[in-house]
Structure formats: C-alpha cells, structure tokens
C-alpha cells in the first residue's frame, strides 16, 4: 500500500542524528541538572552545550534562551509573562493578528477576559497583515505585540521586522511565533527587532515535548510556571535533558541544510501543482496564500478543491495511503472552519474544501506524482458538482 507523509507542518519525523543524541543522553544515567553531584553536573553540562549551540545558530546570547515543554508553552509563557510584567508599567494593550496559531489566540482571549485590551489585526486575501494597520494599533499603552513569522496553514510570511521596529519605537514587547519558520527562514536575533521568539523541536526533526523561548536581555517578563529556579528562574521544572540535546542536534542540521530544505520543498510544491494541472486541470483547484515564493514558506501548500469537502478528500487520501491535513482545525472530533482561511475572506466553498500538504526532506517528486494520480481518482468520484 502507498505510504506518503505530506504533513510535516504538523510534526516531522525525528532525524537520525537527533534520535542518536536523545538515546545517548537518555542512556547516560540520571539527568537532573539541578543536582550538585557528578550526575547532575554532567546533565547540566549537556544542557549548557545544547543552549550554546542553538544560541550560536540564532545569533543571540545563551542566557537569553529558555527551554520549555513545546511551542504552545513558549507562546503561552511569552504572552502571559510579558503582558503581566508590562501591566505593572501601566500598559494593558495586546496587538496580534487574526491568523495566529490557537496557542497564541486563545491565550490572548484569556488575557482579554482578565482585563487586557485586545486588538486583532485583519489580513489580506493572502493572509498577510498590513504594517500600516499594525502601526495604527500600537501605542504607548500596548504591552505586547505578537505576530507569527510564517503561517502554519498557508505559509504566509509576515513583516515581523517592520512591525517589530514600530513596537520597539513605542515601548511594546515584540513576540514572534517562529515555530514553522525555523529551518526555512534565517532567524538572526542579533539584528531582528524582536524581544521574544517561540520555537519547537518537532517541526525540524527533533523530539516532541521540547520547545524554546528566546527572551531578549532586559525584556520585561514574569514566569508563568513557578517552583524551582531552573532556567534562570524563568521556567520552573526539571529540564528534559535528552530532549534538549536532541533539539540542538536537529537545530544544527536544520540550519546547515536550510537552503537545501527550501529548494527541495519548493521543488516538491511545484511538482505537485504541475502534476495536478495535468491530472485534473488548473480550474479544478485553487491555491490559498501567496503565489510569490519570497512571501511564503516553501514547505506549506494549502489548496482548495471546490465541490469536494475537505473531510471527504482527507479521508480518501488517508485510505489511499497519503497523509495530509485539513485547512480546518479538528476540535473534539468535529471539523470546524479554518480561522486562517476565514480571516482571509475566502469563499465558504474554498474554506470547506481546503487541504494542506506540507513537505520534508524525506519526500520525493515520485510521491507528488502518485499523490496527483490519487487526487484525480478521488476527484472524479467525489466531486458533487
């Protein structure tokens, strides 16, 4: 049976080097970096080495990196930590966009319920936010501005440098969710006007359950998790030493192979589009998001197949051995319309028929050709008009 994995934006298989780092570290003995004995010192040394390695890749100081339990925790901690710290300075505004990940949006709405003033910026039909809209919304009462680097559903790249410059000029903390961008976009924190950035290991071939939060030195921040003094009192809890070592191994590979990853993903994207044009005709599908390669992540391709509900397409793809995901989020077993596509003001039919394909280094153009044939078969059978 066909087995094609086109859902790397959800999670990517662990790289061999990352798995080796994990197993070697996990097998090295008890690993609590807070312990004073030799086992604890060895664990602390491994965490320090990983932190140093990732800091070098991101062009920041190792002391500015906080290891977390994943991207969601990093987003939550950034928003809650910066907002509460800024509130003490008389700032109670939060500015974000309508296409952020739910880890961010749900946190923003929770803060709004606590009394913060929330401004959600609209986007255009490609999913991009306007710098002018952001500049109009950010004022001397804004505590935090949060804009993702690259969208997880349609791949749209946001103008984080321009918006970050506005936030910095007006005294607001600038947070960026770069979970999808890591490994595809150069993240030069020494030059980006960004105060906080969220990252995750499992999107780049590292393990699940490990994340990272960059907090620029001097940034107002109050820890969300309380307990021990780990991570310089910014994130309580025993560090996942094996996961952190594996994260560093995956990050080194992702940065070393970044240009290769981009070229390969773009090749796969174009191959699938070309094969689909030949198999079902260009009029039978619509690409959602930016067409210009400079305006999007190369590995995310969101497409609508008008007349075929996304759940039907996904079910049939799965039965044929192709793993993809919906342009909508599955919550408690019910498929809900994608908030990203809805924010882009796409038609109801396009939103309801959207499917996301996302590529990784393990994929081939032969798989895109096979997928196009499978979609053609499904399309002929399932199209309702």
N, C-alpha and C positions, 0 to 999 in steps of 0.2 A: 504494500500500500504506500501511496505517496506520503511523505512526511516533510513538509515545508514550514519553517518557522519564520513568519513575517510579522512578529510582534515584539521587536527589540525595544521599542519605546516603553513597553510595559515592564519588561525585565530582559536582560541579556544573559546568555549562558556564561558561567564562570570561565575565564581564561585559564589555561593550564598553569601558567606562571602564578596566577593569583591563588588557585587551588593549592598549589605546592607550598606557597608562602603560608597559607592558612593551616595546612596539615603539619608543616614543620613547627609552626609556632604553637599550635594546639597540643602537639606531642612533646613539647619541650619541658613539660612539668607544670605545676601550679603557677598561675599567672595573675597575681593581683598587684598592680603597680604601686599600690599604697602601702604594701608590706615593706618592712625595713630589712628583712633578711635577704639572703642571696637570691632566692627565687623571685622575690618582689623587685629587687634591683634589676634582675635580668629582664623581667617583664617591663619595667619602666624604661629600660634601655631600648627595647623593641618599639615601644610606643613613641619614644623620642626620635628614633631613627625614621619611623614612618612619617611623623609630623614634619621632620626636617625635609624629607624627600618631597612631600606634597607641597610644602611651602615654597620650595625651590621651583616647582613646576608652575605655581600660581604667582610667583614674584611677590611674596609677602613674608612677614616675619613668622617663624614657627609659633611664637607666643600669641599670634592672632588667630590661630586655628583651634576650634573646639570640636572634639569628636562627639557624635550623637548617635542615636539609635536609628537614624534614617532621614530621608528628605522631609518627611512630614514633621518629624520632631524639630528639624532645623528651621523649617518655615514657622512653625508654632512658636518656638523659642525666640526667633528673631522678632516677630511681630509683638508678642506679649512682652518680651524683655525690653525692647526699645520703647514701646508705647508707654509702659508703666514708668520707665526712667524719665522719659520726656514729659510725662504728666506732672512730675514734680517741678518742672521748669515752666509750667503754665501752658504747655502745648497739648492739645487734645484732638488734633485732626489726623485722620488717616486717609491717604490717597492711594488707590490701586486701580486695576483695570478689570473690565468685565470678563476677560478671558484667562484669568489666573487659574492655577490648579485649586481644587477644592480644599486642599490643606491650607491654602492661603485665604481663600474667600470665606470659608466657614469660620476661620479664626477672626477675620475682620468683622464679620457679623456678630460674633460673640463679644468682641470688644465694643461694638456699637451698642449692644444691649447693656454694657457696663457704663455707658455714658460718653464714649468717644464719638466724634463726628466723622462719619464715613462718606467719602466721595469715591464713587466707582466710575472711572472714565470709560466712555464708549470707544469702539474701534471701527475701522472702515471695513469694507467687504472682503479685505484680505486678512483681517484680524490684527491690523497694526493700529497702535494708539498714536494720537497726534501729540507732538511735543508742545504745540500751542495750547491744546486742551490741558495738558499737564501743568504747564506754566501758569495758566489761569487759575488752576485749582490749588496750587501750592502757595501757602502764605506764611506769615510769621506765627501762626497758631498750629501749623502742620507738625505733627510729631514724627510720623513715619510715611515714607513713600515706598511702595513695593510694586515692582514691575518685573515680570519674568524675562529672562534673556531670550529663550526660544520656546515657542508653544508646543506642548506635548501632543496636541490633537492635529494641528495643521502645519506646525513647523515655523510659523511666522517669527522672525527676529524683531525684537523691539529696540527702539532708540535709547538704550539704557545710559549711554554716555551723555547724551544731550539732556535727558531728564535728570540724571544724576547731578549734572552741573547746576541745574536750576535748584534742585533740592539742597545742594551744598551751599549755594549762594544765600539761601533763605533759612538756613539753620536746621533743616529737617534731616532725619536719618534716612539714607537711601539703602533699601534692601533689594536684592536681586535673587530670584529663584533661578539658578543655573543648572538644575538637575538634568534637563535634556540637552543643554548646550555643551556640557563637559565632554571633551573628546572630539568635538566638532568645531568649536569656536575657541580662539585664543582668549584666555581669561588672564589678562595682565593687571593684577590688582595694584601694582605699583603706580599705574597710570590711570586706571579707571576711577571716576568719581563715585565710588561705591563704598559704603560703610559696612554692609553686611551681605554675605552671599551664602546661599544654601546649595549643598552638593550631596550626591548619593553614590554609593559604590556600585550597586547592582545594575545601573544603567550602562556601565562601561566594562562589564565582565568581572566585577568584584562580587563579594557576597551580599546577600540581603541582610537587612538589620544593622547596617553601618552607614552613618551619614557624617556630614561635616558642616560646621557653621563658621564662616570667616567673620570676625568682629574686628574692624579696624581699631588700632590703638587709640584710646581717647573717646571712643563711641559710648554714649550713654546706654547702659544695659543693666537689667536686673534679671538674675537667673530664674527660670521657670521651675526647674527641679531643685528641691532643697534636700540637704542631707550632709554628705561628706564634702570635702574640699577639693574633689577631683577637678581636673581641667581648669585649674586656677580659680576655683570657686564659681565657675560659670555653668557647670553641668554636673550635678551630683550623681553618683552611681559608679560602680566598678566598670572600668573600661573593657570593651570587647577586644582584648589584645590580639587574638588570632584574626578577627575580622579587620582590625585596623591595619595589621601587617599585610593582609590580602588586598585591602583597599589601596595601599601605597603601591603594591605591585601592579594592580590594574591601572592605576593612575599614570604610572611611568609608561606603560605600554600605550595607553590612550593618547598621551601627549607625543610620544615618539612616532606613533602611527597616524597622527591627526590628519595630515594631508592625504595619506593613503586611504584612510577611512572615508574622508569626504569624497574623493574621486570614485571609490568603489560604490558608495551609496548612491551617488549621482548616476553612475552607470546603470545600476540596478533599477533606479527610478525611471530613467529614460527607456530602458529596455522594456519594462512592464507597460509603460504608456504606448510605446511603438507597437508592441505585440497586441495590445488591446484594440488599438486603432485598426489593425489588420483583421482581428478576430471578430469584433462586434461593431466597428465603426466609431469614429470620434464623436458622433452625435448621440451615442448611447451612454456616455458617461460625462461627468463634469469634475474637474479638479478643483478642490477647495483650498484656498490660500494663495500666496504669492506665486506667480509664474517665474519671476526673476530669481535665479539661483542665489544672488547676493542678498536677497531679502528673506531667505528661509533656511532652515536646517535641511541638509541633503537627504537625511535618512527617513524623514516622515513624509508620507504621501497619503493625503486624505482625498477620497473620491466618492462621488455620489453616483448611484445607478438608478436614475428615475424610473419609477414603476416597480422596483424591487425593494421591499422593506429591508432595512439593514439586518434585522434579526434573521430573516429568511436567507439572505446572502451569506451571513456568517455561519449559520447552521449548516448550510450546504457546503461551504468551503471546508468546514471542520470535518464533515463526513467524507469529503474527498481528500483529507489529509493536509489542508492548508490552514495554518493558524494566523488569524488576523484579529482586529478588534473593531468595535463599533465606533462611529463618530458620536456615540452617546454613552453615557455612564450607566453602568448597571448597579442599581441600588436595591438591596433586599430582594433580588430576583426579578425585579421589574425594570424594563428598559425605558429610560427617560430621555427626552430630547437633550442633545448636547448643548450645554450653556455656551460653549465657544461658538458653535455654528449659529446658534440663535442670536448671539451678540453681534455676529457678522451680518445679520439681517438677511440670511439666505431664506429661500422659499421653504415652506413646510415640507414639500416633496424632497428637496435636496437634503434637508436635515434628517428626514425619516429614512433616507436611503443611503446614508453615508457609511463608509467603511475606511478604516485606517490600516495601511500597510506600512510597516517600519522595518528597516533593513539593518543587517550587521555584517561583519567580516565573513561569517560562515556561509552567507548566501551566495548564489551563483545566478548568472543570466539564464542558465538552463532552467532554474526554478521559476524565474519570471515567465519564461515561455510556457512552461507547464501550467502555471497559475492562470495565464491568459486563456489557455485552452479550457481549463476547468470553469472559468468565469463565463466563457462563451456558451458552454453547455448549460450552466445554471441559468444564464440569461435567456436562452431560448426556451427553457422550461418554465421559468418563474415569472417573467415579465407580465404584469397584469394589464398593460395597455401599450 
